[in-house]
Amino acid sequence: MSGAGGPFAEWLWGHLGMAFPSELGWAVEIERAAGTAGRDAMELFFEFLDEFRAERGKSAEGLTVG
């Protein structure tokens, strides 16, 4: 199942400490992480996306998150 969800999902699994990709998808896992942390899921998504872009050196234009 390597590559499922694209580069953002692959990055997210490691960032969340997940050994394997989630069958539920990255959006559900962000919602879960937000709930656990008592955070807003949309804010957490954009935080993760900013981190992903910074680590990958990607610009906002043309980036597909999955």
VOKEVO-332565 format. One record per residue: residue number from 1; residue in one letter; x, y, z of N, C-alpha, C in turn. Coordinates in nm, 4 decimals. Example, Ala and Ser with C-alpha at 12.3 -4.5 7.8 and 13.67 -1.06 7.14 Angstrom:
! residues 2
+-----+---------+----------+----------+----------+----------+----------+----------+----------+----------+----------+
| num | residuo |     n_px |     n_py |     n_pz |    ca_px |    ca_py |    ca_pz |     c_px |     c_py |     c_pz |
+-----+---------+----------+----------+----------+----------+----------+----------+----------+----------+----------+
|   1 |       a |   1.3190 |  -0.5690 |   0.7800 |   1.2300 |  -0.4500 |   0.7800 |   1.3200 |  -0.3300 |   0.7800 |
|   2 |       s |   1.2850 |  -0.2250 |   0.7080 |   1.3670 |  -0.1060 |   0.7140 |   1.2900 |   0.0030 |   0.7870 |
+-----+---------+----------+----------+----------+----------+----------+----------+----------+----------+----------+
This chain:
! residues 66
+-----+---------+----------+----------+----------+----------+----------+----------+----------+----------+----------+
| num | residuo |     n_px |     n_py |     n_pz |    ca_px |    ca_py |    ca_pz |     c_px |     c_py |     c_pz |
+-----+---------+----------+----------+----------+----------+----------+----------+----------+----------+----------+
|   1 |       m |   0.0818 |  -0.1198 |   0.0000 |   0.0000 |   0.0000 |   0.0000 |   0.0855 |   0.1252 |   0.0000 |
|   2 |       s |   0.2101 |   0.1110 |  -0.0335 |   0.3013 |   0.2238 |  -0.0360 |   0.2533 |   0.3294 |  -0.1339 |
|   3 |       g |   0.2598 |   0.4541 |  -0.0921 |   0.2193 |   0.5631 |  -0.1782 |   0.0717 |   0.5963 |  -0.1701 |
|   4 |       a |  -0.0065 |   0.5193 |  -0.0966 |  -0.1495 |   0.5455 |  -0.0863 |  -0.1734 |   0.6812 |  -0.0246 |
|   5 |       g |  -0.2410 |   0.7677 |  -0.0977 |  -0.2708 |   0.9008 |  -0.0467 |  -0.1710 |   1.0057 |  -0.0894 |
|   6 |       g |  -0.0647 |   0.9675 |  -0.1550 |   0.0319 |   1.0633 |  -0.2054 |   0.1386 |   1.1021 |  -0.1046 |
|   7 |       p |   0.2255 |   1.1938 |  -0.1450 |   0.3392 |   1.2323 |  -0.0611 |   0.2985 |   1.2922 |   0.0738 |
|   8 |       f |   0.1908 |   1.3700 |   0.0762 |   0.1470 |   1.4288 |   0.2030 |   0.1073 |   1.3190 |   0.3011 |
|   9 |       a |   0.0317 |   1.2219 |   0.2550 |  -0.0109 |   1.1122 |   0.3419 |   0.1091 |   1.0334 |   0.3923 |
|  10 |       e |   0.2037 |   1.0041 |   0.3050 |   0.3235 |   0.9309 |   0.3452 |   0.3984 |   1.0076 |   0.4535 |
|  11 |       w |   0.4109 |   1.1379 |   0.4375 |   0.4764 |   1.2219 |   0.5374 |   0.3971 |   1.2204 |   0.6676 |
|  12 |       l |   0.2660 |   1.2307 |   0.6573 |   0.1800 |   1.2401 |   0.7751 |   0.1883 |   1.1150 |   0.8612 |
|  13 |       w |   0.1919 |   0.9975 |   0.7982 |   0.1972 |   0.8732 |   0.8767 |   0.3184 |   0.8761 |   0.9686 |
|  14 |       g |   0.4314 |   0.9123 |   0.9162 |   0.5524 |   0.9209 |   0.9987 |   0.5424 |   1.0302 |   1.1034 |
|  15 |       h |   0.4869 |   1.1424 |   1.0650 |   0.4737 |   1.2561 |   1.1559 |   0.3821 |   1.2218 |   1.2736 |
|  16 |       l |   0.2817 |   1.1405 |   1.2492 |   0.1895 |   1.0998 |   1.3549 |   0.2375 |   0.9744 |   1.4288 |
|  17 |       g |   0.3533 |   0.9228 |   1.3888 |   0.4081 |   0.8055 |   1.4551 |   0.3400 |   0.6755 |   1.4166 |
|  18 |       m |   0.2782 |   0.6738 |   1.2999 |   0.2075 |   0.5546 |   1.2536 |   0.3028 |   0.4678 |   1.1712 |
|  19 |       a |   0.3114 |   0.3413 |   1.2051 |   0.4004 |   0.2502 |   1.1339 |   0.3454 |   0.2106 |   0.9972 |
|  20 |       f |   0.2127 |   0.2166 |   0.9838 |   0.1490 |   0.1750 |   0.8595 |   0.0480 |   0.2806 |   0.8162 |
|  21 |       p |   0.0200 |   0.2909 |   0.6867 |  -0.0819 |   0.3860 |   0.6395 |  -0.2189 |   0.3531 |   0.6971 |
|  22 |       s |  -0.2963 |   0.4548 |   0.7176 |  -0.4322 |   0.4365 |   0.7678 |  -0.5254 |   0.4005 |   0.6532 |
|  23 |       e |  -0.6078 |   0.3008 |   0.6752 |  -0.7095 |   0.2645 |   0.5765 |  -0.8176 |   0.3720 |   0.5684 |
|  24 |       l |  -0.8284 |   0.4543 |   0.6718 |  -0.9320 |   0.5574 |   0.6774 |  -0.8920 |   0.6859 |   0.6056 |
|  25 |       g |  -0.7634 |   0.7031 |   0.5790 |  -0.7164 |   0.8207 |   0.5078 |  -0.6623 |   0.9287 |   0.5999 |
|  26 |       w |  -0.5896 |   1.0209 |   0.5383 |  -0.5210 |   1.1234 |   0.6170 |  -0.6177 |   1.2203 |   0.6847 |
|  27 |       a |  -0.7305 |   1.2507 |   0.6226 |  -0.8239 |   1.3466 |   0.6821 |  -0.8793 |   1.2943 |   0.8148 |
|  28 |       v |  -0.9150 |   1.1666 |   0.8179 |  -0.9675 |   1.1066 |   0.9414 |  -0.8597 |   1.1054 |   1.0496 |
|  29 |       e |  -0.7371 |   1.0749 |   1.0114 |  -0.6292 |   1.0700 |   1.1099 |  -0.5985 |   1.2094 |   1.1654 |
|  30 |       i |  -0.6104 |   1.3108 |   1.0832 |  -0.5927 |   1.4477 |   1.1336 |  -0.7059 |   1.4826 |   1.2293 |
|  31 |       e |  -0.8279 |   1.4435 |   1.1962 |  -0.9406 |   1.4675 |   1.2877 |  -0.9178 |   1.3975 |   1.4213 |
|  32 |       r |  -0.8689 |   1.2754 |   1.4176 |  -0.8402 |   1.2016 |   1.5410 |  -0.7319 |   1.2717 |   1.6229 |
|  33 |       a |  -0.6243 |   1.3106 |   1.5562 |  -0.5145 |   1.3787 |   1.6264 |  -0.5622 |   1.5097 |   1.6870 |
|  34 |       a |  -0.6459 |   1.5820 |   1.6146 |  -0.6992 |   1.7083 |   1.6652 |  -0.7867 |   1.6846 |   1.7876 |
|  35 |       g |  -0.8712 |   1.5842 |   1.7814 |  -0.9579 |   1.5523 |   1.8942 |  -0.8781 |   1.5156 |   2.0181 |
|  36 |       t |  -0.7734 |   1.4365 |   1.9993 |  -0.6874 |   1.3959 |   2.1099 |  -0.6171 |   1.5159 |   2.1721 |
|  37 |       a |  -0.5765 |   1.6105 |   2.0871 |  -0.5035 |   1.7288 |   2.1338 |  -0.5954 |   1.8432 |   2.1752 |
|  38 |       g |  -0.7267 |   1.8255 |   2.1561 |  -0.8195 |   1.9334 |   2.1877 |  -0.8034 |   2.0532 |   2.0954 |
|  39 |       r |  -0.7757 |   2.0252 |   1.9692 |  -0.7494 |   2.1291 |   1.8690 |  -0.8541 |   2.1236 |   1.7594 |
|  40 |       d |  -0.8630 |   2.2303 |   1.6814 |  -0.9492 |   2.2346 |   1.5647 |  -0.8815 |   2.1575 |   1.4510 |
|  41 |       a |  -0.9549 |   2.0671 |   1.3877 |  -0.8974 |   1.9812 |   1.2837 |  -0.8479 |   2.0607 |   1.1636 |
|  42 |       m |  -0.9205 |   2.1638 |   1.1238 |  -0.8772 |   2.2430 |   1.0074 |  -0.7478 |   2.3179 |   1.0380 |
|  43 |       e |  -0.7379 |   2.3732 |   1.1569 |  -0.6143 |   2.4429 |   1.1950 |  -0.4972 |   2.3459 |   1.1955 |
|  44 |       l |  -0.5189 |   2.2262 |   1.2507 |  -0.4132 |   2.1265 |   1.2561 |  -0.3742 |   2.0817 |   1.1158 |
|  45 |       f |  -0.4721 |   2.0652 |   1.0267 |  -0.4413 |   2.0291 |   0.8880 |  -0.3481 |   2.1321 |   0.8253 |
|  46 |       f |  -0.3818 |   2.2606 |   0.8394 |  -0.2986 |   2.3632 |   0.7768 |  -0.1616 |   2.3741 |   0.8425 |
|  47 |       e |  -0.1537 |   2.3462 |   0.9715 |  -0.0228 |   2.3399 |   1.0387 |   0.0610 |   2.2282 |   0.9781 |
|  48 |       f |  -0.0003 |   2.1100 |   0.9659 |   0.0701 |   1.9966 |   0.9060 |   0.1104 |   2.0264 |   0.7627 |
|  49 |       l |   0.0215 |   2.0869 |   0.6867 |   0.0514 |   2.1183 |   0.5473 |   0.1674 |   2.2165 |   0.5376 |
|  50 |       d |   0.1691 |   2.3174 |   0.6242 |   0.2813 |   2.4123 |   0.6259 |   0.4124 |   2.3417 |   0.6586 |
|  51 |       e |   0.4091 |   2.2508 |   0.7571 |   0.5292 |   2.1746 |   0.7928 |   0.5748 |   2.0881 |   0.6762 |
|  52 |       f |   0.4794 |   2.0214 |   0.6125 |   0.5107 |   1.9358 |   0.4980 |   0.5771 |   2.0166 |   0.3869 |
|  53 |       r |   0.5187 |   2.1296 |   0.3542 |   0.5743 |   2.2149 |   0.2484 |   0.7138 |   2.2637 |   0.2846 |
|  54 |       a |   0.7313 |   2.3042 |   0.4097 |   0.8621 |   2.3546 |   0.4526 |   0.9684 |   2.2454 |   0.4439 |
|  55 |       e |   0.9334 |   2.1257 |   0.4880 |   1.0285 |   2.0151 |   0.4840 |   1.0583 |   1.9700 |   0.3423 |
|  56 |       r |   0.9620 |   1.9803 |   0.2553 |   0.9789 |   1.9356 |   0.1169 |   1.0253 |   2.0479 |   0.0250 |
|  57 |       g |   1.0258 |   2.1723 |   0.0761 |   1.0663 |   2.2851 |  -0.0067 |   0.9680 |   2.3132 |  -0.1178 |
|  58 |       k |   0.8396 |   2.2832 |  -0.0935 |   0.7368 |   2.3027 |  -0.1958 |   0.6718 |   2.4392 |  -0.1814 |
|  59 |       s |   0.6356 |   2.4970 |  -0.2932 |   0.5563 |   2.6199 |  -0.2904 |   0.4099 |   2.5808 |  -0.2813 |
|  60 |       a |   0.3262 |   2.6771 |  -0.2489 |   0.1821 |   2.6519 |  -0.2365 |   0.1204 |   2.6180 |  -0.3710 |
|  61 |       e |   0.1788 |   2.6649 |  -0.4790 |   0.1206 |   2.6433 |  -0.6113 |   0.1476 |   2.5018 |  -0.6607 |
|  62 |       g |   0.0424 |   2.4368 |  -0.7041 |   0.0564 |   2.3070 |  -0.7673 |   0.0746 |   2.1898 |  -0.6728 |
|  63 |       l |   0.0625 |   2.2112 |  -0.5417 |   0.0794 |   2.1016 |  -0.4486 |  -0.0508 |   2.0258 |  -0.4327 |
|  64 |       t |  -0.0436 |   1.8965 |  -0.4506 |  -0.1583 |   1.8093 |  -0.4318 |  -0.1394 |   1.7343 |  -0.3016 |
|  65 |       v |  -0.2399 |   1.7369 |  -0.2149 |  -0.2270 |   1.6705 |  -0.0851 |  -0.2872 |   1.5301 |  -0.0848 |
|  66 |       g |  -0.3480 |   1.4898 |  -0.1886 |  -0.3946 |   1.3519 |  -0.1911 |  -0.5308 |   1.3467 |  -0.2399 |
+-----+---------+----------+----------+----------+----------+----------+----------+----------+----------+----------+
